[in-house]
Amino acid sequence: MNYIFGIIIFALDVWAIASIINTNESTTTKLIWIALVAILPVVGLIIWWFAGPKATYG
């Protein structure tokens, strides 16, 4: 059961990183957010969800 939780967190982190890359923010800002999500997968994902840059599709 633990590995399913890990896979879900990993998938959400990949989605968050892809979303961060597709923003109009500066490269430095993107790198900081990507590092936060990569180093602190659960906490970084939560922080990004509430305060991070979101992708602009369309």
Beta strands, then each sheet from edge to edge (+ up, - down):
end
